[in-house]
Amino acid sequence: VWIKDCITYYEYVCVYVDDLIVIGKNPKEFLDTLTEKYHYQLKGVGKPSYHLGGDFFRDPDGTLAWGASTYVKKMLINFETMFGAKPKEASSPMVEKDHPELDTTGELDETGIKQYQSLIGALQWLVTLGRFDILLGVTAMSSYRAAPRVGHLECLKHMYGYIKRNPDGA
């Protein structure tokens, strides 16, 4: 992240691998300099709508917001591909009074471990995209990524059911 203090406002340039977003009073001027002076080839230049899994949009009052609806759709497609069915909808991220630290179900096999790690990784990125409603559950379940049990995988499936029921958090 590059930040420039312009006295009455700040300008930002955020870079992640080969993704770039410019926030400022005149981002076009900055981008023109990159293409004309430094000969960068830029694709998808314009007002931000999607970046690193997050959707940019304006709230009814005009406030710029960042949500994860597109990423959630991809997560649910991946879930269905992985398990052959959509997740069962849930009203909360975790089952009430669940204690995953006391789980004594069988340990997952290699395939199950890969599934678990894939699901928890996607959920962690979803938190990064602003879905703080699942933060505690994701944090609790992240500690089991090295040796998850069958019950732990069921907890993640439950979280996906919650996400399916509430896809538009931002």
N, C-alpha and C positions, 0 to 999 in steps of 0.2 A: 504494500500500500504506500503510495506517495501522496503526501498531503502538503498543500501550499496555502499558507495563511495570506489571504487577500484583504486583510484588515476588516472588512464588513462581512465577509463570507469565506468559506474554505473551498478549495478545489481538490478533487481526489482522482487518482488513477489507481485502479485495482487490477492486479495481474494474477492470474492463476494458470500456470502452464502456458497455454496459447490462447486463453480467454482474457479479454480486456474490457473494462468498463470505465468510462470517463464521466465524472460528475463535476459540473462547474457551470458558470454563466454562459460560456461559449465553447462547448466541447468540440464543435465542428472545427474551430480554429486549431485546436490541439491535434485533432485527427488529420487535418489538412497538412500540418507540419510533418507528421509521421509519414504520410504518403508522398508528399512533394519533396521535402528536404532529405528524408532518410530512406525513401523508396520502399516503405512497408506496403505489403499488399493486405488490405483489410477486407473482411467479408462481414456481411450482416450489419453494416453501419446504419444507425438510426436510433430512434427512441427505444430504450430497453423494454423488452416484453418478456424475455426468458433468459436467465443467466445462471449457470451452474446448478440447474435443477429447480430454480425458483422462478415464479411468475411475477412480473411487475404489473401493477394495475393501480388505478385511482379509486379510492373510496368515494362514496357519494358526496362527501364534502371536498373532494379534490386532493386529499392527502395521498401521496405516493406510498404504496404498500407492496410488500413482498410476501407471496404465499407459495404454496407447494402443490397446488391442485394437479398440475401436469405430472410432477414427480410421483404423487400418490397414485395416479392412474397407472403409471409404469410399474410401481411396486405391486399393485394388485394384479396386473397382468403377469408379472414374474411369479407371484404366489400361485396363481391358477396354473401356470405352466409347471411349476415345481410339484404341486400336490394334486393336480387334475380336478380341482374344484375351487370355487370362490370361498373366501373365509366367511364363517358364520358371524353375523353382525353382533357387536357387543356394545353395551352402554358405558363401559369404563375401560381404561387401558389395562387394569389388573383386576383379577377376581378378588372380591372382598375377602379379607382375612386369609389370603394366600401367603404361604411362607416358603418361597423357593429354596431358601437355605436349608430347609428340612426335607427336601424332596429325596425320596428313596427309590424312585422308579429306576428302571434299567438305564445304563449308559448308552448313548447313541453310537451307532456304528459310523464308519468313515463317511458314508453318504449323508447320514443325519447330521454329523458335525459340520459338514460343508453347508448343508441347508441352514443350520442354525447360524453359522457365521455370516452367510449371505443375508439372511433376514435381519440379524442384529446390526450389521453394517448399514443396511438401508435405513433402518430405524434411527441409527445414530445420525446419519446425514439429514434425516427428516427433522430431528431436533435442531440441527444447525440451520436449517431453513426456517426456523421459527416455531416449530410445533412443540412448544414448551409444555403442553398439556400431557405429553407422554414422557417427559424428562425423567421423572422418578422411576417409572417402570423400566425404561430403557437402561438407566444407570444400574438398577438392581440386577437386571438380566445380563448386562454386559460382563459381569464378573464370572459368568459360567461359560464363556466362549471357548475356553481351552478343553473343557471336559463336560459338555452339557448332557443332561439326562432327558429322557422322554418327556417328563413333566415340564422341563424348561422349554422344550420346543412347543409344547401345548400352550404355555404362557405367551410365547411370541405369536402363535396363531391367533390367540385371543386378542392381542394388541392389534394385529392386522384387521380383525373384525371390528375393533373400535375405529380404526382409521377408515375402514370401508363405510362405516355408519357416519363418520364425521370427516369427509374428505377435504373440506374447504377452510380449515383453520389457517390463519395468517397472522 
